[in-house]
Amino acid sequence: MLKNEWIKQGFIDEPIADGTDLKQEIRRLAKEKNALILAHYYTRGEIQEVADFIGDSLALARKAAETDADMIVMCGVHFMAETCKILSPEKKVLCPDVTAGCSLADSCRAEDLKKYKEEHPGYQVISYVNTTAAVKALTDVVVTSGNAKKIVDTFPADAKLIFGPDYNLGSYINSVTGRNMLLWNGGCHVHERFSVAEIAKLKADHPKALVLAHPECKGPVLAVADVVGSTAVLLKYAVEHPEQEYIVATESGILHEMQRQCPTTMFYPVPPEVSEGGLGCSCNECDYMKKNTLEKIYHTLRHEWPTVEVDEATARDAVKPIERMLALS
């Protein structure tokens, strides 16, 4: 199969010998090729176990910026691999499945943001990290859910600001900062599916459980949460209070690391409001994150494909708001 076909499919599809210990082979290849494997908290548990480093978007961006590895394997979604390439243009950046997109990033196209900026002269753009390189290139500063409030607070009180693309996160930041930023109407397909009704059902069964919620959730969900924060913030709270039990309203992949660090703590994932077919399921997953598999990582390291590239002009503009974020964080 030709390499361009491998890229089109998003992974290299060839047989793996029976009995192959994929985790062992992945670690062998990573050492042999001086590759750093990064994984987001929302990936499958077995991928988190084989990674050199796991974290949220901010932690992964920092790791990509400081690594001395020759190549980076970004196990997450495509915009994360783009961010790695922007921060480490001299390194080979691999993405196990280039079709692993992001519903939130897809909700804001660069051409649409450019037009919106032209319609609102004098406004500065704060973009969530869950955006394409082209959108970052039109941005004044990038933020994550963990540092958004801190960075927004650095702007003068009368600053004219556009926040995108996550409407729920922007609305939450407006509420805790007293701002009135213009909000892009985008959302995450995972966090949009959480509802107060499903949390109430879990609360009835586990009345002592605290509710942990990601700020990409809708306002009513955040209103009933005991702790609101990024995946790293929610994990940190659980680790510091292991005697509690928790109802968790974010992508269920985070439960792997929560349970690893808090083996005696009970965690209850909030299901989506209505699953396919109208039947409730036990958790709410990101279909894109779950496209990453051990098989794809193995093939990616073996063949050093698919690679992620960002054109020089876009990268030159996109790196500025990312570096500003890292400096302010």
C-alpha positions in Angstrom: 0.0 0.0 0.0 1.4 3.4 -0.9 2.2 6.0 1.8 -0.4 8.5 0.4 -3.0 5.8 0.9 -1.8 5.2 4.4 -2.3 9.0 5.1 -5.7 9.0 3.5 -6.9 6.1 5.7 -5.3 7.8 8.8 -3.3 4.7 9.7 -1.2 1.9 8.2 -3.3 -1.2 7.7 -1.2 -4.3 7.6 -1.2 -7.6 9.5 0.5 -7.9 12.9 2.0 -11.2 13.8 0.0 -13.3 16.3 1.4 -13.1 19.8 3.0 -9.7 19.3 3.2 -7.8 22.6 2.2 -4.4 21.2 3.0 -2.4 24.4 6.5 -3.9 24.5 7.1 -3.3 20.8 5.9 0.3 21.0 8.2 1.0 23.9 11.1 -0.7 22.0 10.5 1.3 18.9 10.1 4.6 20.9 13.5 4.0 22.5 15.1 2.9 19.2 13.9 6.0 17.4 14.2 8.5 20.3 10.4 9.1 20.1 8.3 10.7 22.8 4.8 9.3 23.1 2.2 11.9 24.3 -1.3 10.9 25.2 -4.4 12.9 26.3 -6.4 11.9 29.3 -9.3 11.1 27.0 -7.5 8.3 25.1 -8.0 4.6 25.8 -6.5 3.3 29.1 -4.0 1.0 27.4 -2.6 4.0 25.4 -2.2 6.0 28.6 -0.3 3.1 30.0 2.2 2.9 27.1 2.7 6.7 26.8 5.8 8.6 28.1 3.6 11.4 29.3 -0.2 11.9 29.7 -2.0 15.1 30.4 -4.4 17.8 29.3 -3.9 20.2 26.4 -1.7 22.6 28.3 0.5 20.0 29.8 0.9 18.3 26.4 1.8 21.6 24.7 4.4 22.3 27.4 5.9 18.8 26.9 6.0 19.3 23.1 7.8 22.6 23.5 10.5 21.3 25.8 11.3 17.8 24.5 14.6 16.9 23.0 13.2 13.8 21.3 13.7 13.4 17.6 10.1 12.7 17.0 6.7 13.1 18.8 3.8 10.7 18.6 0.7 12.6 19.6 -2.0 10.3 20.7 -5.0 12.6 20.8 -6.7 14.5 18.0 -5.3 16.3 15.0 -5.2 19.8 16.3 -3.0 18.6 19.2 -0.5 17.1 16.7 -0.6 20.4 14.8 0.3 22.3 18.1 3.2 19.9 18.6 4.5 20.6 15.1 4.1 24.4 15.5 6.1 24.3 18.8 8.7 21.9 17.4 9.0 22.5 13.7 12.3 20.7 13.4 10.9 17.5 14.8 8.9 14.8 13.1 5.4 14.8 14.5 3.3 11.6 14.0 -0.4 11.2 14.4 -1.6 7.6 14.7 -4.9 8.5 12.9 -5.1 11.7 11.0 -8.9 11.3 10.8 -9.1 11.9 14.5 -10.6 15.4 14.3 -12.5 17.5 16.9 -16.1 18.6 16.7 -15.2 21.8 18.6 -12.3 22.7 16.2 -14.6 21.9 13.3 -17.1 24.4 14.6 -14.8 27.4 13.8 -13.3 27.6 10.3 -10.5 30.1 9.7 -12.4 31.9 6.9 -15.4 32.4 9.2 -13.3 33.8 12.0 -11.5 36.1 9.6 -14.8 37.5 8.5 -16.1 37.8 12.0 -12.9 39.8 13.0 -13.5 42.1 10.1 -17.0 42.7 11.3 -15.7 43.6 14.8 -12.8 46.0 14.4 -10.8 46.7 17.5 -11.5 43.3 19.1 -8.8 40.9 20.2 -9.3 37.2 19.7 -8.9 34.6 22.5 -9.0 31.1 21.1 -9.4 27.9 23.0 -6.6 25.5 22.2 -9.1 23.1 20.5 -8.7 24.9 17.2 -6.9 24.4 13.9 -3.5 25.9 13.2 -5.2 28.3 10.7 -7.5 29.6 13.5 -4.6 30.0 15.9 -2.9 32.1 13.3 -5.8 34.6 13.5 -5.7 34.6 17.3 -4.1 37.0 19.8 -3.7 34.5 22.6 -4.6 30.8 23.0 -6.0 29.4 26.2 -7.0 26.1 27.7 -9.8 25.3 30.1 -7.3 25.3 32.9 -5.7 28.7 32.3 -8.5 30.6 30.5 -9.6 32.7 33.5 -6.0 33.6 34.4 -5.3 34.7 30.9 -8.5 36.6 30.4 -7.8 38.5 33.6 -4.6 39.9 32.1 -6.6 42.0 29.7 -7.8 45.5 30.7 -11.3 45.6 32.1 -12.5 47.6 29.0 -10.8 45.3 26.4 -12.9 44.3 23.5 -12.6 40.5 23.3 -13.9 37.7 21.1 -13.8 34.2 22.7 -14.1 31.0 20.7 -15.0 28.5 19.7 -16.5 26.9 22.8 -19.6 28.8 23.8 -20.0 27.0 27.1 -16.5 27.6 28.3 -16.7 31.3 27.2 -19.9 31.7 29.0 -18.4 30.2 32.2 -15.3 32.5 31.9 -17.6 35.5 31.5 -19.5 34.5 34.6 -16.3 34.2 36.8 -14.5 37.2 35.4 -17.4 39.7 35.1 -16.6 40.1 31.4 -18.9 40.4 28.4 -16.8 38.8 25.8 -18.4 38.1 22.4 -18.8 34.3 22.2 -18.4 32.0 19.2 -21.2 29.5 19.0 -19.3 26.3 19.0 -19.3 23.2 21.2 -17.9 19.8 22.1 -20.0 16.9 21.0 -19.1 15.1 24.2 -19.7 17.8 26.8 -22.8 19.0 25.1 -24.5 15.7 25.8 -24.3 15.9 29.6 -27.5 16.9 31.4 -28.7 17.8 34.9 -31.3 15.0 34.6 -28.6 12.3 34.3 -26.6 13.8 37.1 -29.7 13.8 39.3 -30.2 10.1 38.7 -26.7 9.4 39.8 -27.0 11.7 42.7 -30.1 9.9 43.9 -28.1 6.6 43.9 -25.0 8.2 45.4 -26.1 11.2 47.5 -22.7 11.8 49.1 -20.9 11.9 45.8 -19.4 15.2 44.7 -20.0 16.4 41.1 -16.9 17.1 39.0 -17.6 19.0 35.8 -15.6 20.3 32.9 -16.3 23.9 31.9 -17.2 22.8 28.3 -20.5 21.5 29.8 -23.6 23.5 29.6 -24.5 26.2 32.2 -27.1 24.1 34.1 -24.7 21.3 34.5 -22.0 23.6 35.9 -24.6 25.1 38.2 -25.0 21.8 40.0 -21.3 20.9 40.1 -19.3 21.0 43.2 -16.0 21.4 41.4 -15.6 23.0 37.9 -12.3 22.7 36.1 -10.1 21.2 33.4 -9.3 17.5 33.4 -6.0 18.3 35.3 -7.9 20.3 37.9 -10.6 17.6 38.4 -7.9 14.9 38.7 -5.9 17.0 41.2 -9.0 17.5 43.3 -9.8 13.8 43.4 -6.2 12.9 44.3 -6.2 15.5 47.1 -9.6 14.2 48.5 -9.5 10.4 48.0 -12.0 9.8 50.8 -14.8 11.3 48.7 -16.8 9.6 45.9 -17.3 11.4 42.6 -19.8 11.8 39.8 -17.7 12.8 36.8 -19.0 15.0 33.9 -16.3 14.9 31.4 -15.0 12.4 28.8 -14.8 9.1 30.5 -11.1 8.5 29.5 -10.1 10.6 32.5 -11.4 7.9 34.9 -8.5 5.6 34.0 -6.0 8.0 35.5 -8.3 9.0 38.4 -8.7 5.3 39.3 -5.0 4.6 39.0 -4.1 7.4 41.3 -7.1 6.9 43.7 -7.6 3.1 43.7 -10.0 3.0 46.6 -12.1 5.9 45.4 -15.5 5.4 43.6 -16.0 7.3 40.4 -19.3 7.4 38.5 -19.2 8.6 34.9 -22.2 10.7 33.8 -23.8 9.1 30.7 -25.0 11.1 27.7 -28.5 12.3 28.0 -29.8 10.1 25.2 -27.6 7.6 23.4 -28.1 6.1 20.0 -31.4 4.2 19.9 -32.7 6.1 22.9 -31.0 3.8 25.4 -28.8 5.2 28.1 -25.2 4.0 28.3 -22.7 4.1 31.2 -20.3 6.7 29.9 -19.8 9.5 27.4 -16.9 9.0 25.0 -15.1 11.1 22.3 -15.3 9.0 19.2 -12.2 10.9 17.8 -10.0 10.3 20.8 -10.9 6.6 20.7 -9.6 6.3 17.1 -6.2 6.0 18.7 -5.3 2.3 19.2 -2.2 0.4 20.1 -2.1 -1.1 16.6 -2.0 2.3 15.0 0.7 3.6 17.3 2.8 0.5 16.5 2.4 1.0 12.7 3.0 4.7 13.1 6.3 4.2 14.9 7.4 1.4 12.5 6.9 3.4 9.4 7.1 6.9 10.8 3.8 7.7 9.1 1.4 9.6 9.0 3.3 12.8 9.6 1.6 16.1 10.4 2.8 19.3 8.7 1.9 22.9 9.1 2.9 25.4 6.3 5.5 27.9 7.4 3.4 31.0 7.1 0.6 29.6 9.2 3.0 28.2 11.7 4.8 31.5 12.0 1.6 33.3 13.0 0.1 30.4 15.0 3.1 30.0 17.3 2.8 33.5 18.7 -0.5 33.1 20.6 0.7 29.7 21.8 3.9 31.1 23.2 2.0 34.0 24.7 -0.2 31.4 26.5 2.8 29.4 27.8 4.4 32.6 29.0 1.3 33.7 30.9 0.7 30.2 32.3 
